[in-house]
Amino acid sequence: MNIVFVVLGLVILLTLTLKKWNVAIAALVSVVFIIACSGLPIMKTLTNAYLLGFTNFLKGTWLMLLLGAVLSKIIDITGAARSISNLIIGALGIKRAIPAVIIAGALLTYGGVQAMVACFALYPITLAIFRKANLPRYLIPAVIGAGIFTWVNMLPGNPAIVNIIPSQYLGTTPMAAPALGIIAAAIAFTLTIIYFSYQVRKAKKLGIGFEADEDTEKVLAQSDELIKNGNLPNPWLSLVPLISIAVTLNVFKADIAIALFVGILLCVIFFWKNLHGIREAASDAANEAAKIAILSSAIVGIGSVIQATPGFKQTIKVVIESGKSGANPLLIFTIATAILCGLCASAMGGLSTTLAALAKPFMQMGVNAAVLHRIGVIASTSLDSLPHSGGIVAVLTIANVSYKDGYKHLFMVTVVITLFVALLSTLIAPLLYSV
């Protein structure tokens, strides 16, 4: 029953954030509730498990977030984002604005660009596209999330860490069970487009279109002026800094910080004549990165506390016993992975935990390792996007959209649709492979 307190703690977190409480305060209230109800020492757990999770996340992401914010700001104020958005709209048409953004995000992610960096790179482009298409801003986080958190991670060959981890436990490759991954990704993509089409029609009936705050209008006005004066950068040249990040990561195997620095340097070289107010822009980027880093760390720390609770340990025990009970192994593995990813607020953490517990016994039972690999990856894209996910906080903060306005759409495309596809995949797999 201890797991009930964990669930209630997450409900508290979501309730407070929906009521527009500061995310850091909501996280602290939630984590204290979970600690107290789980019978753990409050101060010791806060200063150890919670702050350890907090600082580990901050340590691992700060430089990436800072450089990502600077890159985003530069491609925004120089007009490169507007130029790219015009290219996308010109090629695919205004009616395909949302699929265009989702595919752009998927290309960045499949190219090896880390999800939070992709958020920064996509936001100014998406903002310009949404204004031109007169689409509601509250959909931006979900559209970006659909491009980088969901269907693309199901595809075989994806360099994301969740597609690499299973190989360590199963002896498979990132291309494991390719047909299953492609079918699952196609279903997830299709359902996502259907959902957004419905939301856009609903918004139009209600007369809801694009609305921008003062800061957004200021940035958009800058690119409007560049268009007026004929100084908008060449669209293909504007893509080069973003492409360079993927190339630096995959071809030269450089650290993400180096890749981002290369992208920033190319932006400065290519768009120098449009680069005005650099000191102010850099300051704004640093402030934004700091805000995202602190809020995301505050949320991620909850996952560390959850893993220290008796409820988490009980859940793992139940998962292991269920896996060895003789029930459908693919279904058990899917549910176990989804639940543990949700509790950890991490696809990587939840999938690693499930594989460590179930990979060996399931393989001894004769379960197809390649199918297990792909099922695990697909399942890991679902409950990892609950409200205490660092990626969810980041995309909402970058887009300057509240939990109340943006999370329900994120929940539909990153949790509901992906969980449905994960469960459906357990039925499709036996039709494609010997399991």
Buried (B, 14 or more C-beta within 10 A) or exposed (E): EBBEBBEBBBEBBBBBBBEEBEBBEBBBBBBBBBBBBBEBEEEEBBEBBBBBBBEBBBEEBBBBBBBBBBBBBBBBBBBBBBBBBBBBBEEBEEEBBBBBBBBBBBBBBBBBBBBBBBBBBBBBBBBBBBBBBBBBBBBBBBBBBBBBBBBBBBBBEBBBEBBBBBBEBBEBBBBBBBBBBBBBBBBBBEBBBEBBEEBBEEBEEEEBBBEBEEEBEEBBEBBBEBEEEEBBBEBEEBBBBBBBBBBBBBEEEBEBBBBBBBBBEBBBEBBEEBBEEBEEBBEBBBEBBBBBBBBBBBBBBBBBBBBBBBBBEEBBEEBBEBBBEEEEBBBBBBBBBBBBBBBBBBBBBBBBBBBEBBBEEBBEEEBBBBBBBBBBBBBBBBBBBBBBBBBBBBBBBBBBBBBEBBBEBBBBBBBBBBBBBBBBBBEBBEEBBEB
